[in-house]
Amino acid sequence: MTTFTAINLIKRPGTGPITSDLFSIVQKDMPVIADGEFLVKQKQMSLDPAMFGWMSPDTDSYIPPVALGDVMRSSGIGEIVESKHPDFKVGERVMGLMGWQEYFLSNGQGLNKVAATLPDEEILSVFALPGLTATQGLFNVGKPKKGETIIVTGAAGSVGSIVGQLAKADGLNVIGVVGSDEKADWIVNELGFDAAINYKSDDLDAQLERFAPNGIDLFFENTGGEIQNLIVERMNAHGRVVVCGLISDYDKAVPTPGPSWLNVIKRRLTIQGFTMPDHFHEMPALLEKLTPYVMAGQIKHRSHVLEGLESAIDGLNLFMTGENKGKLIVKL
């Protein structure tokens, strides 16, 4: 093999769905390995909502956008197939930002070895960005306390599903907000959430009253949408809002207005946004925190696997339609 396939970002998205004209599918020459380098054959790529921000022209964000003409940014897992690096051996698995491409040349910076003897799919679904994000957001930002009530939007997604299970394992009353009755059934009957609300159903306020009669202490926000204001109106004094994502606004030219500041004042709420690039240096501690829950069987997951590199393009639209069931992964 003398070439491999990669997908470059060549155009910024506008409103509406992601289309193929934003990308260019190219053939790249197989690299020559120099001393201190190694070559990874990527096996699976992660699709994440953060990609919508990475494609935007916004330079005033937590991470620079992908430059036009560059390989689209993504994290993935793969196997080292050639190495001239003393610390990375052929056959070892590594994980990190490798982009939308079949092979990745590295000097080791930004990649981490995968020591756990678990399938690639489970590593990406639990121990990669979803689990790290859930652990950082819940424990270090949300600071949950046993007996509190937490509500998680996007609760059937890769991050929200782990947040809810971690919170339940620590003795919280857990309510999940999802986009279908099937997802509601899954998070309650499979993951152990105490209650689920389909945000497309009627009487959202009445459902919040029924499931959180004593108010809400912790709000883990992944989606935005109409229910956001209703949740904030039911929060208890000194409640905490952890803002992880707003998937409902990523394809809008003008974001939807958020909750009233009056409610923030009256309830003395703490609202904090966070992104994982600020915490990549804390990965060992986050994995140490997460691993016991996984080993105790308290974290379940499901993956939505797409086949082939090019499936990543249309696959991003599943975040907008809510048709994905679990962690979105592209198998190469």
C-alpha positions in Angstrom: 0.0 0.0 0.0 1.4 3.4 -1.0 -1.5 5.7 -0.2 -4.3 6.0 2.4 -7.5 7.8 2.6 -8.2 11.0 4.7 -11.0 13.5 4.8 -10.1 17.2 4.9 -12.4 20.1 6.0 -12.6 22.5 3.1 -15.7 24.7 4.0 -17.3 26.0 7.1 -20.8 24.7 7.9 -23.8 27.1 7.9 -27.2 26.4 9.5 -28.9 23.1 8.9 -27.4 19.6 8.3 -23.8 18.7 7.6 -23.3 18.1 3.9 -20.6 16.4 1.9 -19.5 19.6 0.1 -17.9 20.7 3.4 -15.2 18.0 3.0 -12.8 16.6 0.5 -11.9 12.9 0.4 -8.2 12.7 -0.5 -5.5 10.1 -1.0 -2.2 10.8 1.0 1.1 9.1 0.5 2.1 6.7 3.2 4.7 8.4 5.4 8.3 7.5 5.8 9.0 6.8 9.5 11.9 8.8 11.0 13.7 8.1 14.2 11.5 8.9 17.2 8.3 8.4 15.2 5.7 5.6 14.8 2.8 4.9 12.5 -0.7 4.0 13.7 -3.4 2.2 11.8 -6.5 3.7 13.1 -9.2 1.2 13.9 -12.1 3.2 15.2 -12.9 7.0 15.4 -15.2 8.8 17.8 -17.8 11.2 16.6 -18.6 13.9 19.2 -20.8 17.0 19.4 -17.7 19.1 20.0 -17.0 18.7 16.3 -19.6 21.3 15.4 -17.6 23.9 17.3 -14.3 22.6 15.8 -15.7 23.2 12.2 -17.0 26.7 12.9 -15.1 29.8 12.1 -15.2 30.9 15.8 -11.6 31.7 17.0 -12.8 32.9 20.4 -13.3 29.5 21.8 -11.6 26.9 24.0 -9.7 25.3 21.0 -8.8 26.8 17.6 -11.1 25.6 14.7 -9.9 23.1 12.2 -8.0 25.0 9.5 -9.6 24.7 6.1 -7.7 22.1 4.1 -6.6 20.2 7.2 -7.7 16.7 8.2 -10.9 16.9 10.2 -10.2 16.6 13.9 -11.4 13.6 15.9 -10.2 11.2 18.6 -9.7 7.5 17.9 -8.0 4.3 18.8 -5.5 2.3 16.7 -2.6 -0.1 16.6 1.0 0.8 16.0 2.1 -1.0 12.8 5.6 0.5 12.4 7.9 2.2 14.9 11.2 3.8 15.4 10.3 5.2 18.8 11.9 3.5 21.8 8.7 3.9 24.0 6.1 2.8 21.5 6.2 -0.8 20.1 4.6 -2.4 17.1 1.3 -4.0 18.2 0.6 -1.6 21.1 -2.7 0.2 21.1 -2.9 4.0 21.4 -5.6 6.5 21.7 -5.9 10.3 21.0 -6.6 12.9 18.4 -5.7 11.3 15.1 -8.4 12.9 12.8 -10.5 11.5 10.0 -7.8 9.3 8.3 -6.8 5.7 8.1 -3.2 6.2 9.3 -1.5 8.6 11.6 2.1 9.5 12.0 3.2 10.5 15.5 6.1 11.2 17.7 4.1 10.2 20.7 2.8 13.7 21.8 -0.9 13.7 22.6 -1.3 9.9 22.3 -1.8 7.6 25.2 -1.2 3.9 25.4 -4.3 1.7 26.0 -3.4 -0.8 28.8 -6.9 -2.1 29.5 -7.7 -5.4 27.8 -11.1 -4.2 26.6 -12.4 -4.0 23.1 -11.8 -0.8 21.1 -15.5 0.0 21.1 -15.7 -0.1 24.9 -12.5 2.0 25.3 -14.0 4.8 23.1 -17.4 4.6 24.7 -16.4 4.6 28.4 -12.7 5.4 29.0 -12.2 8.0 26.2 -13.8 11.4 26.0 -17.3 10.4 27.2 -16.2 8.9 30.5 -13.6 11.6 31.1 -16.1 14.4 30.4 -18.7 12.8 32.6 -16.3 12.3 35.5 -14.8 15.8 35.3 -18.2 17.5 34.9 -20.1 15.6 37.6 -17.5 15.3 40.4 -15.2 18.2 39.9 -17.7 20.8 38.6 -21.1 19.6 39.9 -19.9 18.3 43.3 -22.8 16.0 43.9 -24.0 15.0 47.4 -25.8 11.8 48.4 -29.6 12.3 48.5 -29.6 15.2 46.1 -31.7 15.3 42.9 -29.9 15.6 39.6 -31.4 16.1 36.1 -29.3 15.2 33.1 -30.3 16.3 29.6 -29.1 14.2 26.6 -29.3 11.4 29.1 -29.1 8.6 26.6 -26.0 10.1 25.0 -22.4 9.0 25.5 -21.7 11.6 28.2 -25.2 11.9 29.8 -25.7 8.2 30.2 -22.4 7.9 32.2 -23.2 11.0 34.3 -26.5 9.5 35.4 -25.0 6.1 36.3 -22.2 7.7 38.3 -24.7 9.9 40.1 -27.0 6.9 40.8 -24.1 4.9 42.2 -23.3 7.7 44.6 -26.8 7.8 46.0 -28.5 10.6 44.1 -32.0 10.7 42.7 -31.5 10.8 38.9 -33.8 12.1 36.3 -32.9 11.9 32.6 -34.2 14.0 29.7 -34.2 12.1 26.3 -35.8 12.4 22.8 -37.7 9.2 22.5 -39.7 6.7 24.5 -37.2 4.0 23.6 -34.4 6.0 25.1 -36.5 6.7 28.1 -37.1 3.0 28.6 -33.4 2.3 28.2 -32.1 4.7 30.8 -34.6 3.7 33.4 -34.8 -0.1 32.9 -31.2 -0.7 31.8 -29.1 2.0 33.3 -31.1 2.5 36.5 -32.2 6.1 36.3 -35.1 6.9 38.7 -37.1 8.6 36.0 -37.0 9.8 32.4 -38.7 12.6 30.5 -39.2 12.7 26.7 -38.7 16.4 25.9 -41.0 15.9 22.9 -43.9 14.9 25.1 -46.6 17.2 26.6 -46.8 18.7 30.1 -43.0 18.9 30.7 -43.5 21.1 33.7 -46.0 18.7 35.2 -43.5 15.8 34.7 -40.8 17.8 36.4 -43.1 18.4 39.3 -43.9 14.7 39.5 -40.4 13.4 39.4 -38.7 16.2 41.4 -41.3 17.3 44.0 -38.6 18.6 46.3 -36.8 20.6 43.6 -33.6 20.0 41.6 -30.1 20.5 43.2 -27.9 19.7 40.2 -28.5 20.2 36.5 -26.1 18.6 34.0 -26.8 20.4 30.7 -26.0 18.7 27.4 -28.7 19.9 25.0 -30.5 23.2 25.6 -34.0 23.5 24.3 -37.4 24.5 25.8 -37.0 22.3 28.9 -33.9 24.2 30.0 -35.9 27.2 31.4 -38.4 24.9 33.1 -35.6 23.0 34.9 -33.9 26.2 36.2 -37.3 27.4 37.5 -37.5 24.3 39.7 -34.0 24.4 41.0 -33.3 24.7 44.7 -31.4 27.4 46.5 -27.7 27.1 45.9 -28.2 24.6 43.1 -25.4 24.0 40.5 -25.7 24.0 36.7 -23.0 22.2 34.8 -23.0 23.3 31.2 -21.3 20.7 29.1 -23.1 21.1 25.7 -25.9 22.7 23.8 -26.5 20.4 20.9 -29.8 22.0 20.0 -28.1 25.3 19.2 -25.0 24.2 17.3 -26.7 24.5 13.9 -28.4 27.8 14.6 -27.2 31.2 13.5 -28.5 32.8 16.7 -28.6 30.7 19.9 -31.8 30.3 21.8 -32.1 32.7 24.8 -31.2 31.1 28.0 -32.8 31.2 31.5 -33.7 34.4 33.2 -30.9 35.9 35.4 -33.7 36.6 37.9 -34.0 32.9 38.6 -30.2 32.7 39.0 -30.3 35.5 41.6 -33.4 34.2 43.5 -32.0 30.7 43.8 -28.3 31.8 44.2 -27.3 29.3 41.5 -23.8 28.5 40.5 -23.5 28.1 36.7 -20.2 26.8 35.2 -19.3 25.8 31.7 -16.4 23.5 31.1 -14.5 21.8 28.2 -12.1 18.9 28.4 -9.0 20.4 26.8 -8.6 22.4 30.0 -8.3 19.1 31.9 -6.3 16.8 29.6 -3.4 17.0 32.1 -5.8 15.5 34.7 -6.6 12.3 32.7 -4.8 9.9 35.0 -6.7 11.1 38.0 -10.0 11.1 36.1 -9.4 7.5 35.0 -8.5 6.5 38.5 -11.8 8.0 39.7 -13.9 6.4 36.9 -12.3 2.9 36.8 -13.7 1.5 40.1 -17.3 2.2 38.9 -16.7 0.4 35.7 -15.0 -2.6 37.4 -17.9 -2.8 39.8 -20.4 -3.2 36.9 -22.0 0.2 37.6 -21.5 1.7 34.2 -23.2 0.2 31.1 -23.0 1.6 27.6 -24.2 1.0 24.1 -22.5 2.1 20.9 -23.9 3.2 17.6 -21.3 2.0 15.1 -21.0 3.3 11.5 -19.0 1.5 8.9 -16.3 3.1 6.8 -14.4 6.4 7.0 -16.8 8.3 4.8 -19.8 7.5 7.0 -18.4 10.1 9.5 -19.8 12.9 7.3 -23.5 12.1 7.4 -23.0 10.5 10.8 -22.6 13.9 12.4 -26.2 14.7 11.5 -27.4 11.9 13.9 -26.6 14.3 16.7 -29.1 16.8 15.3 -31.9 14.3 14.7 -31.3 12.3 17.9 -31.4 9.1 15.9 -28.1 7.9 17.4 -28.5 5.2 20.0 -25.4 5.4 22.2 -21.8 6.4 21.5 -21.3 7.3 17.9 -18.3 5.4 16.5 -16.9 5.0 13.0 -15.3 1.6 12.3 -12.5 1.8 9.7 
